Amino acid sequence: MTVTEEGGSTPEGADAGQVLGLRLTSPVVVGSGLLTDQERNIRRLFEGGAGAVVTKTIHPNPGPSGNERLLRLPTGMLNSTTYSRRSVDDWCAMLRRFSDDGLPVIASVHADSPAELADLAERVTASGSGALELGISCLNEEGGGPEDTPERVAAYTEAVRQRTSVPFSVKLAIGERVRERIDAAMASGADAITLSDTIVGLAVDADTGEVRLGGAFGYSGPGIKPLVLAEIFGLRRDGLTVPVMASGGVEDAADVAEYLSVGADAVQVYTALHRNMHATLRGIRRGFDDWLAARGGTVADLVGRSVKRS
Ligand SMILES: Cc1cc2nc3c(=O)[nH]c(=O)nc-3n(C[C@H](O)[C@H](O)[C@H](O)COP(=O)(O)O)c2cc1C
């Protein structure tokens, strides 16, 4: 038995599915962000019941630390953050410790070019990391980030696949040509897709007309959940069979069940954890375990059931 901090317990080998070769004790995975930039936090997220944790995106050249801010909105959050400021050496040492302790940490990585990302992926996996997420779709880079085309996705994915054999997911944002971008990632060697990264959002001060945060940045939280649900539902209905980790607006156990129902294999939670990180994660994890136990069956029984019914 794996006993979690809140005293709940999950039978070892309980069928909570697998992603990227990691056997999960829960389909609830903590997504990449500021909260996963520290070893201590990552360890505490596991104590709180995370099935896996994705690190803040590691980048060999994260650029000057600038105007990285968060703005809470009634329906979620805008953030202008980019990449981890920790050095790759620091991350590799940390990832080695996680691997030695058998913790299912997914290293999120990005770089300025496909060749640099392949170098980074090789370094990170040499430090024992058993799974990666390519965080190639961050829109908070200066100028709104590059246009995410299938060709760009293919170039990054292919470069990494050529240099590492560990399983990896490509994280994409919903929006234009998403099916083509997914197909490009899978054809180029990805093992899974994470959907969705933040999407472009803007907030304006009604009194002054001033654009808050100084521009359009990443929008996350409950406001994007129906959009991501619709996208995953549509992709599955159209026959997409690749493993998908859902990401967007999860706040409670019901949200986890909804994402599994439309065909996600695991479900990431991030923005909700900016309020009472530990209690919120424990609530989602335990709430989902209790809900599943009460209705009987396994995670696998839930995956895709909405699509089968439609
Ligand atoms: C403050 C903040 C920082 C984030 N940093 C990263 C990051 O470094 N890499 C990444 O792939 N996604 C990052 N994300 C995106 C989240 O991992 C997640 O995909 C997105 O916010 C949607 O899920 P949510 O609504 O549960 O937050 C960040 C999100 C927020 C709000």
The ligand as a Gaussian input file, in Angstrom:
#p B3LYP/6-31G(d) Opt

LIG

0 1
 C        1.794000      30.472000     -13.341000
 C        1.820000      29.402000     -14.405000
 C        3.039000      28.906000     -14.847000
 C        3.078000      27.906000     -15.822000
 N        4.300000      27.437000     -16.276000
 C        4.334000      26.447000     -17.202000
 C        5.575000      25.933000     -17.646000
 O        6.662000      26.329000     -17.217000
 N        5.541000      24.948000     -18.583000
 C        4.366000      24.443000     -19.090000
 O        4.402000      23.535000     -19.936000
 N        3.174000      24.925000     -18.673000
 C        3.139000      25.903000     -17.749000
 N        1.919000      26.374000     -17.317000
 C        0.676000      25.797000     -17.875000
 C        0.069000      24.735000     -16.932000
 O        0.938000      23.635000     -16.761000
 C       -1.272000      24.201000     -17.509000
 O       -1.022000      23.472000     -18.692000
 C       -2.280000      25.289000     -17.843000
 O       -2.224000      26.311000     -16.881000
 C       -3.717000      24.748000     -17.941000
 O       -4.068000      23.968000     -16.812000
 P       -4.745000      24.614000     -15.462000
 O       -5.958000      25.367000     -15.911000
 O       -5.031000      23.435000     -14.584000
 O       -3.713000      25.512000     -14.905000
 C        1.863000      27.382000     -16.357000
 C        0.640000      27.884000     -15.891000
 C        0.592000      28.887000     -14.934000
 C       -0.743000      29.416000     -14.475000

